[in-house]
Amino acid sequence: MVDVAEVRKRLIHTIERVKHDVVMRRQETDKATADYERFLELVAVPVFRHFSQALRSVGQNFTLFTPAGSVRLASERGADDFIELALDQTRHPIIVIGRISYRRGSRLVEKERPVREGRAIDTLTDEHVLEFLLDAIEPFVER
């Protein structure tokens, strides 16, 4: 049978570890959020803007939206057709996630993947964003 003192000692250890983990997670979230805001402003939004202009020049009508904490290209064909970037705080480490949504007949297809697997937010470049967009646009231009 487990001794009461041992149970208490292990419980206290667990509580201390959890509190430490919460502090570390909060610090990670704060850094990731700051890195992500810089990434949006300096990298993602400019690349999305250029991509939107290039799409229009080839007859693909997408509108650029920059709601707080995100950047989105929405097709003028339908409300469910879009490509966007967002911060995924549910993963560890926190990453920039790309979301692609489009309709195929009555079926809604939604995909989600990191912009660049294994890359910290502050190391993502315009080339990484462009590669993501070129991959993400395929279902929209194959129709």
N, C-alpha and C positions, 0 to 999 in steps of 0.2 A: 504494500500500500504506500502511496506517495505521502511524504511528510508535508504537513501544512506549511511549514517554513520554506520548504523547497517550492511549493506551489506559489507562495507569495513572492519569493525571490524571482522566479521565472516570469510571473505576471508583471512585476515591476520592470524587469528587463524588456519585456515585450512592449510595454507602454512607452518606455524611453526610446526604444528603436522606432516605434511608429511616430512619435513626436519628432524625432530627428528626421525621419523620412519625409514627413510633411513639410518641414522647414526646407529641406533640400529640394523637394518638388516645387515649392513656391519660388525658390530662387531660380530653378531651371525654367519655370513658366515665365517669370519676369524677364529673364534674359532672352528667351525664345520670342516673346512678344515684341520686345524692343528690336531684336534682329529682324523679325518678320516685317515690322512696320518700315524699317529701312529698306529691306528687300523689295517690298511692294513699291515704295516711292521711287527708288533708284533703278530697279531692275525690271520687275514684273510688269508694272503699269506701262512703262515706255515700250517694252517688247509687245505687249498685248495691243497697244495703240498702233504700232507699226504693222502688226499682223492683221488687225482690223482693216486698216487702209489697203493692205495688199489683197485681202479677201474681196473687198469692194471692187478693186481694180480688175478682178477676174470674174465678177458677176455673182459673188457670194455675199449676200447682205447680212452682216452681223453688226450688232450695236455693242459698243463698249460701255460697261457699267463699272463704277468703282465705289460700291457701298463700303462703309467702314469695315476694315479688316478683310477685304476680299477684292478680287478683280474678276470680272465675268464678261465673256463674249456670248451674247445671246443672238440666236438666229431669228431673223424676222419671219421665218416660216411658222414657228410655233413657240409657245411659252415654255415647253418642256425641252427645247433644243438649246443647250448651252455648254460652254466649257468654262470652268472657273478654278481659281486657286483659293485655298483657305488654310488656316493653321489648324493642324490636328493635335490637340492637346491630350488626346486619349492614349497616344502612343508614347513609348519611352525608347529613345529620346523623342522629343516633340519634333514634328516634321511639317514641311509644306506638302499638302495633299492636292492633287488635281482631281477634279470631278468632271465627268462627261455624262451628259444626259441627252437622249434623243429618242424619237418615236420611230418604230418600225410597224406600220399598220396601227393596230390598236394596242400594241405592246410597247411599254416604256422600258428602255434599256438604260441602266445607270451603272457607270463604272467609276471606280475610285482607285487611285494609285499615287504613290509618292512622285513628286516631280523628278527627283533623282534619288534613287535608293542609296542609303549610306552616306549622304552628304549633309553636313550641318547647314543650317539655314544661312549662316553668314558666309558660306562658301559657294552658294548657288550663283550661277552667272546667267547672263543674257542668253548664252548658247544653250544652257540647260533648259531654260524656259522655252526657247524656240524649238528645241528638239521635242519637248513635251507637246507643244502646240501642233507641230507638224504631224505627230502621231495621233493626237486627239482629233484632228480635223478630218481624218480619213472617212469615218462613217457619214459625215455631212456632205462630202464631195463625191462619194461613190453613187449617190442617188441619181 
